[in-house]
Amino acid sequence: MRAPTPAGRHRVVIVGGGFGGLETVKGLAGAPVEITLIDRRNHHLFQPLLYQVATASLATSEIAWPIRALVRDRPEVTTLLATVVGVDAQARQVRLEDGSAVAYDTLVLATGARHAYFGHDEWEPFALGLKTIEDATTIRRRILMAFENAERETDPVRQAALLTFVIVGAGPTGVELAGTIAELARHTLPPEFRNIDTGEARVVLIEAGPRVLAGYPDRLSDYARRSLEKLGVEVELGRAVSEVTAETVTFGEQRLAARTVLWAAGVMASPAAEWLGAPADGAGRLKVEPDLTVPGQPEVFAVGDTVTVAGPDGKPAPGIAPAAKQEGRYAAAVIKARLLGAAPPSPFRYRHPGSLAQIGKRRAVIDFGWIRLTGALAWWLWGIAHIYFLIGVRTRLSVALSWLWIHTRNQRGARLITQGRSSATKPPSTMG
């Protein structure tokens, strides 16, 4: 598949160009290695802001960058646009969808996670998850088309269903989606429609547990719930979803007519554990040794959402960017130590930098452990933190200006309906 590596070079294959994979590449700088970075997409995605693309606040180019551009100054890195379908651990090869294979001396799996519907995969066409750029642009199109179709609908019952948006799952993604959709409907769109009052749109956030933002302290969780309700979001707690169709959502004993349902309730790891025949938890995440290697396969590392690692409190480290980056950095340090014949680093220990979630304009919660903030100050700090971790000065300026425009003018500049065939030619009564 490729020319032999230069003498003395160790072949490292990294599957996944997300936070964990790229941090591993970064950590291996200067090591005597040849790196092959494989991803089925050509871009690295800043996933914490993906919901802002889905809700027409940011453009895709503001949160994604070509992987090749990010590693262009690293001649030892070869980037392959390909889909991995398996691993031959005996032959030490990664198998690709086209039937070819890539050999490795060390393998790093940073393959991420996918949506989990708790055994109801038949809900997926109706309850869209949010993990990729394609997901975000599909959701954006569905949200905006709901308002366009409602503008033309003459049946008040069907119009109400079109203007009902349901988000399942009240973790950070669900809370951020609910708050932003509510602001879009109540503050951005009202002057632009003539036949409907977009401010009357219903945004319903459904959570099976007793609280929103269950991983946050009670005070911050309560603040988030109250803030959502002030925005007009209907928060439904303690009732699990039992059915999703093209036209309805059933939770508890209630059936709600809704044409837009978004899924933020659960994730399942990639099939990496199946590829290796290795132990995994209930969410499919690999169980690893203290040095992040797969049991019985010391040449294979797993990082990011692919793996379950205990945090300082004994609970699994959260599936967030800082965790993936710490794990990628650690894996690179172990690989370097092996190649140099040095002592390995101490067992991996996740250090939680804090939790941040935006609820709406001038509303956010921050939990740094030693300090907990809510309101406008938390919102500004949330924005500064996210801008800091974006890649490139141009992107940081672009996102900052976009947020400033939304903050001062209540206008969102990414409201283009561009994906798929337009539904404008269909009668509103036939739209699904």
Buried (B, 14 or more C-beta within 10 A) or exposed (E): EEEEBEEEBBBBBBBBBBBBBBBBBBBBBEBEBBBBBBBBBBBBBBBBBBBBBBBBBBBBBBBBBBBBBBBEEBEBBBBBEBEBEBBEBEEBBBBBEEEEBBBBBBBBBBBBBBBBBEEEEEBEEBBBBBBBBEBBBBBBBBBBBBBBBBBBBEEEEBBBBBBBBBBBBBBBBBBBBBBBBBBBBBBBBBEEBEEBEBBBBBBBBBBBEEBBBEBBBEEBBBBBBBBBEEBBBBBBBEBBBEEBBEBBBBBEEEBBBBBBBBBBBBBBBBBBBEBBEBEBEEBBBBBBBEBBBBEEBEBBBBBBBBBBBEBEEEEBBBBBBBBBBBBBBBBBBBBBBBBEEEEEEEEBEBEBBBBBBBBBBBBBBBBEEEEBBBBEEBBBBBBEBBBEBBBEEEBBEBBBEBBEBBEEEBBBBBBEBEBEEEBEEEEBEEBE
